[in-house]
Amino acid sequence: MASWSLLTKHARVLLCIARNPNVRLRDIAAALEITERSAYSIVGDLADEGYVTKEKEGRRNRYVVQRNRVLPEPAIEARSVGEIIDVFLETKARPRRTA
């Protein structure tokens, strides 16, 4: 893994959940190369702040991203979580820019 990341761990966890609402904490941890304890803590932070809600499905949790929540980032000018997720998880292929 690189020594730094453009996105915070919280943003990366949010993207994992947006990709797969049924993702397990174990899978988030493995995908992001963090501990399960860190994944649990980050998901808890996101839930506490209202960016993610947890729904119990049998013995597992299903996570729902609250796409209308505004990000607490002054530099992003009141963009919603959904708008940012759409940028990172865009399904249409975009032409790549070359330097």
C-alpha positions as CSV (number, residue, x, y, z in Angstrom):
1,M,0.0,0.0,0.0
2,A,1.2,3.5,-0.7
3,S,2.5,5.6,2.2
4,W,-0.5,8.0,1.8
5,S,-3.9,8.2,0.3
6,L,-5.9,11.0,-1.3
7,L,-9.0,9.8,0.5
8,T,-9.4,9.3,4.2
9,K,-10.1,5.9,5.7
10,H,-13.6,7.1,6.4
11,A,-14.2,8.1,2.8
12,R,-12.8,4.7,1.6
13,V,-15.1,2.8,4.0
14,L,-18.0,4.8,2.8
15,L,-17.2,3.9,-0.8
16,C,-16.9,0.2,0.1
17,I,-20.4,0.4,1.7
18,A,-21.8,2.3,-1.3
19,R,-20.5,-0.4,-3.6
20,N,-21.9,-3.2,-1.5
21,P,-24.4,-2.5,1.3
22,N,-24.1,-6.1,2.5
23,V,-20.4,-5.9,2.9
24,R,-19.0,-7.4,6.1
25,L,-16.6,-5.6,8.3
26,R,-14.1,-8.3,7.7
27,D,-14.3,-7.6,3.9
28,I,-14.0,-3.9,4.4
29,A,-10.9,-4.4,6.5
30,A,-9.3,-6.8,3.9
31,A,-10.1,-4.5,1.0
32,L,-8.6,-1.4,2.7
33,E,-5.8,-3.2,4.5
34,I,-6.9,-2.1,7.9
35,T,-7.9,-4.1,11.0
36,E,-11.4,-5.3,11.6
37,R,-11.4,-3.2,14.8
38,S,-10.6,-0.1,12.7
39,A,-13.3,-1.0,10.2
40,Y,-15.8,-1.4,13.1
41,S,-14.7,2.0,14.6
42,I,-15.0,3.8,11.3
43,V,-18.4,2.4,10.4
44,G,-19.5,3.4,13.9
45,D,-18.2,6.9,13.4
46,L,-20.1,7.1,10.1
47,A,-23.3,5.8,11.7
48,D,-23.0,8.1,14.7
49,E,-22.8,11.1,12.4
50,G,-25.7,9.9,10.3
51,Y,-23.8,9.1,7.1
52,V,-24.7,5.4,7.3
53,T,-27.5,3.6,8.9
54,K,-27.3,-0.1,9.9
55,E,-30.2,-2.4,9.3
56,K,-30.2,-5.9,10.8
57,E,-30.9,-8.7,8.2
58,G,-30.8,-12.0,10.1
59,R,-27.4,-12.3,11.8
60,R,-25.8,-9.7,9.5
61,N,-25.9,-6.0,9.1
62,R,-26.9,-4.2,5.9
63,Y,-25.6,-0.6,5.6
64,V,-27.4,2.2,3.9
65,V,-25.5,5.3,2.9
66,Q,-27.5,8.5,3.5
67,R,-26.9,10.0,0.2
68,N,-28.6,13.4,1.0
69,R,-26.3,14.2,3.9
70,V,-24.1,17.2,3.2
71,L,-20.4,16.6,3.7
72,P,-18.7,18.6,6.5
73,E,-16.1,19.9,4.1
74,P,-15.9,23.7,3.6
75,A,-13.8,23.3,0.4
76,I,-16.5,21.2,-1.3
77,E,-19.3,23.8,-1.1
78,A,-22.2,21.8,0.4
79,R,-22.0,18.7,-1.8
80,S,-24.0,15.7,-0.7
81,V,-22.5,12.3,0.0
82,G,-24.4,10.9,-3.0
83,E,-22.8,13.4,-5.4
84,I,-19.3,12.5,-4.2
85,I,-20.0,8.8,-4.3
86,D,-21.3,9.1,-7.9
87,V,-18.0,10.7,-8.9
88,F,-16.0,7.8,-7.5
89,L,-18.3,5.0,-8.5
90,E,-19.4,6.2,-11.9
91,T,-20.3,3.3,-14.0
92,K,-19.9,4.9,-17.5
93,A,-16.4,4.8,-18.8
94,R,-14.9,8.3,-19.0
95,P,-12.1,9.1,-21.4
96,R,-8.8,9.2,-19.5
97,R,-6.8,12.3,-19.6
98,T,-3.1,12.0,-20.4
99,A,-0.5,14.4,-19.1
